[in-house]
Amino acid sequence: MRISKSVRVGIIGLAALGASLAFAGVSSASETHKSDPALQSQARISMEQARVIALKAHPGKITDEELEQEKGGSGLRYSFDIQKGKVTQEVGVDAKTSNVLENALEGPNAD
């Protein structure tokens, strides 16, 4: 079976596009991750577990994430900005109890 030159070029182009999209997704995820190792050692759940909980509370695309000390709950929370369409929601997940502490529209003075 012979594959024409135009089909081969198309296949190579699609493969390159897929690879570049995969790389862009990986790099943007790492850019949003902010976590202090000292805080991470105090957390009882991982960032990945907190992501799953946050996305169940508000499905969408995580555009920013961090582990921070903040009032409420145990005082240690994962904070996620989740975009769905033109709306950005802030979802806070307690890093020790895994409870959702916040699920509200991102305010005008975003962190």
C-alpha positions as CSV (number, residue, x, y, z in Angstrom):
1,M,0.0,0.0,0.0
2,R,1.5,3.3,-1.1
3,I,0.8,6.5,0.8
4,S,0.8,9.7,-1.3
5,K,3.2,12.5,-0.5
6,S,0.4,14.9,0.5
7,V,-1.1,12.3,2.9
8,R,2.4,11.8,4.5
9,V,2.9,15.6,4.8
10,G,-0.6,15.8,6.4
11,I,0.2,13.1,8.9
12,I,3.5,14.6,9.9
13,G,1.8,18.0,10.3
14,L,-0.9,16.6,12.6
15,A,1.8,14.8,14.7
16,A,3.8,18.0,15.0
17,L,0.6,20.0,16.0
18,G,-0.3,17.4,18.6
19,A,3.2,17.4,20.1
20,S,3.2,21.2,20.3
21,L,-0.2,21.3,21.9
22,A,0.9,18.7,24.5
23,F,4.0,20.6,25.3
24,A,2.1,23.9,25.6
25,G,-0.3,22.2,28.1
26,V,2.5,20.9,30.2
27,S,4.4,24.2,30.3
28,S,1.3,26.2,31.2
29,A,0.4,23.8,34.1
30,S,3.9,24.1,35.5
31,E,3.8,27.9,35.3
32,T,0.6,28.1,37.5
33,H,2.0,25.9,40.3
34,K,3.1,27.8,43.3
35,S,3.9,25.9,46.5
36,D,6.3,26.4,49.4
37,P,7.9,23.1,50.4
38,A,7.5,24.0,54.1
39,L,3.7,24.4,53.5
40,Q,3.6,21.3,51.4
41,S,5.0,19.2,54.3
42,Q,2.0,20.3,56.5
43,A,-0.6,19.4,53.9
44,R,-2.5,16.0,54.3
45,I,-3.6,15.9,50.7
46,S,-1.6,16.5,47.5
47,M,-2.0,19.3,45.0
48,E,-3.3,16.7,42.5
49,Q,-5.9,15.4,45.0
50,A,-7.0,19.0,45.7
51,R,-7.3,19.7,41.9
52,V,-9.7,16.8,41.5
53,I,-11.8,18.1,44.4
54,A,-11.8,21.6,43.0
55,L,-12.8,20.5,39.5
56,K,-15.7,18.5,40.9
57,A,-16.8,21.7,42.7
58,H,-16.5,23.8,39.6
59,P,-15.6,22.1,36.3
60,G,-13.4,24.1,33.9
61,K,-9.7,24.8,33.2
62,I,-7.4,25.6,36.1
63,T,-5.5,28.8,35.2
64,D,-3.8,29.4,38.6
65,E,-3.1,27.3,41.7
66,E,-1.2,27.7,44.9
67,L,-0.9,26.4,48.4
68,E,-1.3,29.2,50.9
69,Q,-2.0,30.0,54.5
70,E,-5.3,31.8,54.8
71,K,-8.0,32.2,57.4
72,G,-10.7,29.6,57.5
73,G,-10.7,25.8,57.9
74,S,-7.3,24.5,59.1
75,G,-5.6,27.7,57.9
76,L,-3.8,25.9,55.0
77,R,-5.5,25.7,51.7
78,Y,-5.1,25.0,48.0
79,S,-6.5,27.9,46.0
80,F,-7.5,27.4,42.4
81,D,-8.7,29.8,39.7
82,I,-10.9,27.8,37.4
83,Q,-12.0,29.3,34.1
84,K,-15.2,28.2,32.3
85,G,-16.0,30.3,29.3
86,K,-15.5,34.0,30.3
87,V,-16.1,33.3,34.0
88,T,-13.3,32.7,36.5
89,Q,-14.2,31.0,39.8
90,E,-12.0,30.8,42.8
91,V,-12.2,27.4,44.6
92,G,-10.4,26.8,47.9
93,V,-9.7,23.3,49.2
94,D,-8.6,22.7,52.8
95,A,-5.1,21.1,52.6
96,K,-5.7,19.1,55.8
97,T,-9.4,18.1,55.7
98,S,-10.1,18.2,51.9
99,N,-13.2,20.3,52.5
100,V,-14.2,22.9,49.9
101,L,-13.8,26.2,51.8
102,E,-14.6,28.6,48.9
103,N,-16.4,28.4,45.6
104,A,-17.1,31.9,44.4
105,L,-16.6,34.2,41.4
106,E,-13.0,35.6,41.3
107,G,-13.1,39.2,42.5
108,P,-11.8,42.2,40.7
109,N,-8.6,42.2,42.8
110,A,-7.4,38.7,41.9
111,D,-4.3,37.3,43.6
